[in-house]
Amino acid sequence: MNKVDLINAVAEMAGMTKVDARKAVDAIVDASKEELKKGGKIALVGFGTMSVVERPARQGRNPRTGKTIKIGAKKVVKFKAASNLLK
């Protein structure tokens, strides 16, 4: 499912126009981005939790040359699905 499919599904399930559904989906995405950029956590009961974790720097290997390279530390978004989501 891509963003357009999500907007169509929201519009149909909520009985709203596609324009209003697009605004709602965009607002949710924007609010989520801002919270995660601040290092916050988003918990949606029955769906899952998104949080930011920091990956430490590590050694890697260039698959083409076999040369060892240094991969820098970075922040990534982690998603943990709710237990009832996977049933």
TIMI-2910 file (N, C-alpha, C, CB; in pm, 1 decimal, decimal comma, always signed):
<rs>
+----------+----------+----------+----------+----------+----------+----------+----------+----------+----------+----------+----------+------+
!      n_x !      n_y !      n_z !     ca_x !     ca_y !     ca_z !      c_x !      c_y !      c_z !     cb_x !     cb_y !     cb_z ! resn !
+----------+----------+----------+----------+----------+----------+----------+----------+----------+----------+----------+----------+------+
!    +84,9 !   -117,5 !     +0,0 !     +0,0 !     +0,0 !     +0,0 !    +89,2 !   +123,3 !     +0,0 !    -96,5 !     +0,1 !   +122,1 !  Met !
!    +62,1 !   +214,0 !    -90,7 !   +136,1 !   +340,0 !    -93,2 !    +48,5 !   +451,7 !    -36,4 !   +182,0 !   +374,4 !   -237,9 !  Asn !
!    +96,6 !   +574,2 !    -39,5 !    +25,4 !   +685,4 !    +23,1 !   -110,8 !   +708,9 !    -42,8 !   +109,8 !   +812,9 !    +15,7 !  Lys !
!   -119,0 !   +700,5 !   -173,1 !   -245,9 !   +721,0 !   -242,8 !   -346,6 !   +613,3 !   -201,8 !   -224,6 !   +719,7 !   -396,2 !  Val !
!   -301,5 !   +489,2 !   -193,1 !   -389,4 !   +380,9 !   -148,7 !   -437,9 !   +405,1 !     -6,2 !   -317,0 !   +245,8 !   -157,7 !  Asp !
!   -349,7 !   +453,0 !    +79,7 !   -386,6 !   +482,7 !   +217,7 !   -490,7 !   +594,2 !   +223,1 !   -262,5 !   +521,9 !   +299,1 !  Leu !
!   -470,5 !   +698,2 !   +146,0 !   -565,6 !   +809,3 !   +141,9 !   -701,9 !   +760,3 !    +94,9 !   -514,3 !   +921,8 !    +49,6 !  Ile !
!   -704,4 !   +678,6 !     -8,6 !   -831,2 !   +623,8 !    -58,2 !   -899,5 !   +537,5 !    +47,4 !   -807,5 !   +541,5 !   -185,2 !  Asn !
!   -822,9 !   +456,0 !   +118,1 !   -879,9 !   +369,8 !   +222,3 !   -935,5 !   +452,5 !   +337,9 !   -773,9 !   +271,6 !   +274,3 !  Ala !
!   -861,9 !   +555,7 !   +379,2 !   -908,1 !   +641,9 !   +487,8 !  -1036,6 !   +713,0 !   +447,0 !   -799,5 !   +744,7 !   +526,1 !  Val !
!  -1040,3 !   +764,6 !   +325,1 !  -1159,4 !   +834,5 !   +276,8 !  -1280,5 !   +741,6 !   +276,0 !  -1135,0 !   +891,0 !   +135,9 !  Ala !
!  -1260,3 !   +619,3 !   +230,4 !  -1371,7 !   +524,3 !   +223,4 !  -1417,5 !   +480,3 !   +362,4 !  -1331,4 !   +402,0 !   +141,1 !  Glu !
!  -1323,3 !   +444,8 !   +448,8 !  -1359,0 !   +395,1 !   +582,2 !  -1418,5 !   +503,6 !   +671,5 !  -1236,9 !   +335,9 !   +649,4 !  Met !
!  -1370,9 !   +627,1 !   +657,7 !  -1417,7 !   +735,1 !   +743,3 !  -1535,7 !   +810,5 !   +682,5 !  -1304,5 !   +831,1 !   +771,2 !  Ala !
!  -1571,1 !   +778,7 !   +558,8 !  -1681,9 !   +847,0 !   +493,8 !  -1653,3 !   +993,6 !   +469,6 !  -1806,3 !   +832,8 !   +576,0 !  Gly !
!  -1530,3 !  +1023,5 !   +428,4 !  -1491,1 !  +1162,0 !   +403,3 !  -1439,2 !  +1175,5 !   +260,6 !  -1383,8 !  +1208,4 !   +505,0 !  Met !
!  -1420,0 !  +1298,3 !   +216,7 !  -1368,6 !  +1319,7 !    +81,8 !  -1220,5 !  +1284,3 !    +77,5 !  -1391,1 !  +1466,2 !    +36,5 !  Thr !
!  -1171,4 !  +1260,6 !    -42,4 !  -1029,5 !  +1229,2 !    -58,8 !   -942,4 !  +1348,9 !    -21,8 !  -1000,7 !  +1185,6 !   -203,1 !  Lys !
!   -992,9 !  +1469,9 !    -45,9 !   -916,7 !  +1590,9 !     -9,9 !   -899,0 !  +1597,6 !   +141,5 !   -988,3 !  +1719,5 !    -61,9 !  Val !
!  -1007,1 !  +1572,8 !   +215,3 !   -998,3 !  +1574,5 !   +361,4 !   -911,9 !  +1459,6 !   +413,3 !  -1138,3 !  +1566,7 !   +423,1 !  Asp !
!   -922,7 !  +1343,4 !   +349,8 !   -840,9 !  +1228,7 !   +390,1 !   -693,5 !  +1257,5 !   +366,0 !   -883,5 !  +1101,9 !   +313,6 !  Ala !
!   -661,1 !  +1323,3 !   +254,8 !   -521,8 !  +1359,8 !   +225,8 !   -469,1 !  +1454,0 !   +332,9 !   -509,9 !  +1425,5 !    +86,1 !  Arg !
!   -550,7 !  +1552,2 !   +372,5 !   -508,9 !  +1645,8 !   +477,4 !   -483,9 !  +1571,2 !   +608,7 !   -615,9 !  +1756,0 !   +497,9 !  Lys !
!   -570,5 !  +1476,4 !   +641,0 !   -555,6 !  +1399,7 !   +764,7 !   -429,2 !  +1314,4 !   +762,2 !   -678,2 !  +1310,9 !   +787,4 !  Ala !
!   -406,6 !  +1244,5 !   +652,7 !   -287,8 !  +1158,7 !   +641,3 !   -161,4 !  +1244,4 !   +645,7 !   -292,3 !  +1075,0 !   +509,9 !  Val !
!   -161,3 !  +1356,2 !   +572,8 !    -44,6 !  +1444,6 !   +574,4 !    -18,2 !  +1499,7 !   +714,5 !    -64,2 !  +1560,1 !   +475,6 !  Asp !
!   -124,3 !  +1534,0 !   +787,6 !   -108,0 !  +1585,9 !   +923,4 !    -47,9 !  +1480,3 !  +1015,1 !   -242,4 !  +1633,7 !   +979,0 !  Ala !
!    -93,7 !  +1356,3 !  +1001,9 !    -39,8 !  +1247,7 !  +1084,6 !   +107,6 !  +1224,3 !  +1053,4 !   -120,0 !  +1117,7 !  +1062,5 !  Ile !
!   +140,9 !  +1222,3 !   +925,3 !   +280,1 !  +1199,7 !   +884,4 !   +369,4 !  +1313,8 !   +934,3 !   +290,3 !  +1187,0 !   +730,0 !  Val !
!   +323,2 !  +1437,5 !   +917,7 !   +403,0 !  +1552,9 !   +960,9 !   +421,8 !  +1554,8 !  +1112,9 !   +336,4 !  +1683,4 !   +915,1 !  Asp !
!   +316,0 !  +1527,3 !  +1186,6 !   +325,8 !  +1524,6 !  +1332,8 !   +420,4 !  +1413,1 !  +1378,0 !   +185,7 !  +1505,4 !  +1396,3 !  Ala !
!   +414,0 !  +1299,3 !  +1311,5 !   +503,1 !  +1187,4 !  +1344,7 !   +648,1 !  +1223,0 !  +1317,7 !   +464,7 !  +1062,6 !  +1265,1 !  Ser !
!   +674,0 !  +1284,5 !  +1204,0 !   +810,9 !  +1326,0 !  +1169,8 !   +867,2 !  +1420,1 !  +1275,0 !   +813,9 !  +1393,8 !  +1032,1 !  Lys !
!   +787,9 !  +1520,4 !  +1312,9 !   +835,0 !  +1618,3 !  +1411,0 !   +865,8 !  +1553,1 !  +1545,6 !   +731,0 !  +1728,4 !  +1429,5 !  Glu !
!   +778,6 !  +1463,3 !  +1589,3 !   +800,7 !  +1397,2 !  +1718,5 !   +926,3 !  +1310,3 !  +1714,6 !   +678,4 !  +1311,5 !  +1756,8 !  Glu !
!   +946,2 !  +1237,3 !  +1605,8 !  +1064,1 !  +1151,3 !  +1595,3 !  +1191,9 !  +1233,3 !  +1580,8 !  +1049,6 !  +1056,0 !  +1476,7 !  Leu !
!  +1185,5 !  +1346,6 !  +1512,2 !  +1302,7 !  +1433,5 !  +1500,4 !  +1346,2 !  +1485,1 !  +1636,6 !  +1273,3 !  +1550,9 !  +1406,7 !  Lys !
!  +1249,1 !  +1507,0 !  +1726,5 !  +1280,6 !  +1553,5 !  +1862,9 !  +1331,9 !  +1439,6 !  +1949,8 !  +1156,5 !  +1616,7 !  +1928,2 !  Lys !
!  +1331,0 !  +1318,5 !  +1896,7 !  +1375,8 !  +1203,5 !  +1974,6 !  +1264,8 !  +1141,2 !  +2056,1 !  +1487,5 !  +1243,5 !  +2065,5 !  Gly !
!  +1139,8 !  +1179,5 !  +2025,8 !  +1025,3 !  +1128,6 !  +2100,4 !   +985,1 !   +988,9 !  +2056,6 !   +908,3 !  +1221,9 !  +2085,2 !  Gly !
!   +871,8 !   +947,7 !  +2110,4 !   +820,9 !   +813,0 !  +2088,3 !   +673,7 !   +824,6 !  +2050,4 !   +840,3 !   +722,5 !  +2215,2 !  Lys !
!   +628,6 !   +743,1 !  +1956,4 !   +489,1 !   +742,4 !  +1914,7 !   +432,9 !   +604,0 !  +1943,3 !   +473,9 !   +779,9 !  +1763,3 !  Ile !
!   +331,3 !   +599,6 !  +2028,6 !   +269,8 !   +472,5 !  +2065,8 !   +124,5 !   +473,2 !  +2020,3 !   +279,9 !   +447,8 !  +2219,5 !  Ala !
!    +89,9 !   +383,4 !  +1929,6 !    -47,0 !   +368,8 !  +1881,7 !    -98,3 !   +234,3 !  +1930,9 !    -55,3 !   +379,8 !  +1725,0 !  Leu !
!   -186,7 !   +238,5 !  +2029,9 !   -237,5 !   +116,4 !  +2092,1 !   -304,5 !    +29,4 !  +1985,7 !   -337,4 !   +149,9 !  +2206,9 !  Val !
!   -268,5 !    -97,5 !  +1984,6 !   -323,8 !   -191,7 !  +1888,3 !   -249,3 !   -193,7 !  +1756,2 !   -466,8 !   -159,7 !  +1863,5 !  Gly !
!   -154,7 !   -101,2 !  +1736,1 !    -77,5 !    -98,2 !  +1611,9 !    +70,5 !   -118,2 !  +1638,6 !    -99,6 !    +33,6 !  +1538,5 !  Phe !
!   +129,8 !    -31,6 !  +1720,1 !   +270,8 !    -46,5 !  +1751,8 !   +332,2 !    +81,5 !  +1804,0 !   +345,8 !    -92,5 !  +1631,0 !  Gly !
!   +462,9 !    +77,1 !  +1824,7 !   +537,7 !   +189,3 !  +1879,8 !   +656,1 !   +220,8 !  +1789,2 !   +585,5 !   +158,5 !  +2023,9 !  Thr !
!   +674,0 !   +349,9 !  +1761,1 !   +789,6 !   +396,0 !  +1684,5 !   +876,4 !   +480,3 !  +1776,7 !   +745,8 !   +477,5 !  +1557,6 !  Met !
!  +1005,9 !   +458,5 !  +1769,0 !  +1099,4 !   +536,0 !  +1848,5 !  +1229,1 !   +551,3 !  +1771,6 !  +1124,0 !   +469,8 !  +1985,4 !  Ser !
!  +1312,9 !   +641,9 !  +1818,6 !  +1442,9 !   +666,3 !  +1754,9 !  +1550,5 !   +600,7 !  +1839,4 !  +1470,9 !   +819,6 !  +1738,1 !  Val !
!  +1635,8 !   +523,0 !  +1775,1 !  +1750,2 !   +461,9 !  +1842,8 !  +1877,0 !   +499,6 !  +1767,6 !  +1734,7 !   +306,7 !  +1851,7 !  Val !
!  +1986,7 !   +501,7 !  +1839,2 !  +2114,0 !   +535,4 !  +1775,9 !  +2194,5 !   +409,3 !  +1750,9 !  +2194,3 !   +633,9 !  +1862,8 !  Glu !
!  +2233,9 !   +392,0 !  +1627,1 !  +2322,8 !   +280,3 !  +1592,7 !  +2466,1 !   +326,6 !  +1613,7 !  +2300,2 !   +231,3 !  +1444,5 !  Arg !
!  +2545,0 !   +248,3 !  +1683,7 !  +2684,4 !   +289,5 !  +1705,5 !  +2767,4 !   +273,8 !  +1577,4 !  +2747,5 !   +206,8 !  +1819,7 !  Pro !
!  +2881,3 !   +339,0 !  +1575,6 !  +2974,2 !   +323,6 !  +1463,5 !  +3024,2 !   +179,6 !  +1461,6 !  +3093,8 !   +424,4 !  +1474,3 !  Ala !
!  +3053,7 !   +130,0 !  +1343,1 !  +3099,4 !     -8,5 !  +1332,2 !  +3187,1 !    -25,3 !  +1210,1 !  +2980,3 !   -105,0 !  +1325,8 !  Arg !
!  +3250,8 !   -138,7 !  +1203,4 !  +3333,1 !   -173,5 !  +1088,4 !  +3247,9 !   -250,9 !   +988,9 !  +3457,6 !   -256,3 !  +1131,3 !  Gln !
!  +3265,5 !   -221,7 !   +861,1 !  +3194,8 !   -293,5 !   +755,9 !  +3293,4 !   -337,1 !   +649,7 !  +3083,6 !   -206,4 !   +694,4 !  Gly !
!  +3243,1 !   -400,0 !   +547,1 !  +3329,8 !   -447,6 !   +440,1 !  +3266,3 !   -411,0 !   +306,8 !  +3353,4 !   -601,3 !   +450,6 !  Arg !
!  +3344,5 !   -350,4 !   +219,7 !  +3298,1 !   -319,2 !    +85,1 !  +3287,8 !   -451,6 !     +9,4 !  +3394,9 !   -217,5 !    +11,8 !  Asn !
!  +3167,0 !   -490,3 !    -34,3 !  +3152,1 !   -620,9 !    -98,8 !  +3225,3 !   -632,0 !   -232,5 !  +3006,5 !   -649,9 !   -119,9 !  Pro !
!  +3247,4 !   -520,1 !   -297,9 !  +3314,6 !   -523,3 !   -427,5 !  +3465,3 !   -545,0 !   -413,1 !  +3287,9 !   -394,0 !   -503,2 !  Arg !
!  +3526,1 !   -471,1 !   -317,6 !  +3672,0 !   -478,1 !   -304,9 !  +3717,8 !   -562,9 !   -187,4 !  +3728,7 !   -339,6 !   -291,0 !  Thr !
!  +3629,6 !   -585,6 !    -90,8 !  +3667,4 !   -660,0 !    +27,8 !  +3738,2 !   -574,3 !   +131,1 !  +3754,6 !   -774,7 !    -10,3 !  Gly !
!  +3757,3 !   -446,5 !   +101,1 !  +3827,6 !   -355,5 !   +190,6 !  +3740,4 !   -321,8 !   +311,8 !  +3868,1 !   -226,9 !   +115,9 !  Lys !
!  +3802,4 !   -315,1 !   +429,9 !  +3732,0 !   -278,6 !   +551,7 !  +3705,7 !   -128,2 !   +550,8 !  +3813,1 !   -320,3 !   +677,4 !  Thr !
!  +3582,9 !    -90,7 !   +586,2 !  +3546,5 !    +50,3 !   +590,9 !  +3481,8 !    +80,8 !   +725,6 !  +3450,9 !    +87,1 !   +474,1 !  Ile !
!  +3482,4 !   +208,1 !   +762,9 !  +3419,4 !   +250,4 !   +887,5 !  +3280,8 !   +305,1 !   +853,6 !  +3506,7 !   +357,8 !   +962,5 !  Lys !
!  +3179,2 !   +253,6 !   +922,3 !  +3042,6 !   +300,5 !   +905,3 !  +3010,2 !   +384,7 !  +1028,4 !  +2940,6 !   +180,6 !   +887,3 !  Ile !
!  +2974,3 !   +509,5 !  +1005,7 !  +2951,0 !   +602,2 !  +1115,7 !  +2823,5 !   +574,3 !  +1192,9 !  +2947,2 !   +741,2 !  +1063,7 !  Gly !
!  +2816,5 !   +629,8 !  +1311,9 !  +2695,9 !   +617,7 !  +1395,4 !  +2584,8 !   +698,5 !  +1331,2 !  +2722,3 !   +666,3 !  +1542,2 !  Ala !
!  +2460,8 !   +652,8 !  +1351,1 !  +2347,1 !   +728,6 !  +1299,5 !  +2221,3 !   +692,5 !  +1377,1 !  +2327,1 !   +702,1 !  +1148,7 !  Lys !
!  +2122,7 !   +778,3 !  +1366,5 !  +1994,2 !   +755,4 !  +1430,8 !  +1899,3 !   +693,5 !  +1328,5 !  +1935,6 !   +888,1 !  +1488,9 !  Lys !
!  +1822,3 !   +594,5 !  +1372,8 !  +1725,2 !   +528,0 !  +1286,3 !  +1593,3 !   +511,9 !  +1361,0 !  +1778,4 !   +390,1 !  +1238,8 !  Val !
!  +1485,5 !   +497,8 !  +1286,1 !  +1354,1 !   +475,9 !  +1346,1 !  +1333,1 !   +326,3 !  +1364,8 !  +1241,0 !   +537,4 !  +1258,3 !  Val !
!  +1288,8 !   +290,8 !  +1483,6 !  +1263,3 !   +150,5 !  +1518,2 !  +1112,3 !   +135,0 !  +1536,8 !  +1342,4 !   +106,9 !  +1649,0 !  Lys !
!  +1054,7 !    +29,4 !  +1480,8 !   +912,1 !     +2,6 !  +1495,8 !   +894,6 !   -130,8 !  +1564,2 !   +839,6 !     +4,2 !  +1359,2 !  Phe !
!   +813,6 !   -131,2 !  +1668,9 !   +780,4 !   -256,0 !  +1737,9 !   +630,7 !   -274,4 !  +1725,9 !   +826,4 !   -254,4 !  +1889,0 !  Lys !
!   +590,4 !   -380,7 !  +1658,4 !   +448,7 !   -408,3 !  +1636,6 !   +380,1 !   -449,4 !  +1765,7 !   +431,4 !   -517,1 !  +1531,5 !  Ala !
!   +254,2 !   -411,0 !  +1778,9 !   +174,8 !   -453,8 !  +1894,1 !   +151,7 !   -604,3 !  +1885,4 !    +39,1 !   -377,2 !  +1900,4 !  Ala !
!   +139,1 !   -667,5 !  +1999,8 !   +125,7 !   -812,7 !  +2001,8 !     -0,1 !   -860,0 !  +1929,7 !   +124,5 !   -862,5 !  +2144,6 !  Ser !
!   -108,8 !   -784,9 !  +1937,9 !   -231,6 !   -828,2 !  +1870,8 !   -231,3 !   -799,5 !  +1721,5 !   -350,4 !   -761,2 !  +1933,8 !  Asn !
!   -137,1 !   -721,0 !  +1672,7 !   -127,9 !   -689,7 !  +1530,2 !    -82,9 !   -811,8 !  +1450,0 !    -30,8 !   -572,9 !  +1507,3 !  Leu !
!     +0,2 !   -893,4 !  +1509,2 !    +58,4 !  -1006,5 !  +1438,1 !    -20,2 !  -1135,6 !  +1451,7 !   +196,5 !  -1028,8 !  +1485,9 !  Leu !
!   -133,5 !  -1132,4 !  +1518,1 !   -212,8 !  -1254,4 !  +1538,7 !   -297,8 !  -1284,4 !  +1419,3 !   -300,4 !  -1242,1 !  +1661,6 !  Lys !
+----------+----------+----------+----------+----------+----------+----------+----------+----------+----------+----------+----------+------+
</rs>
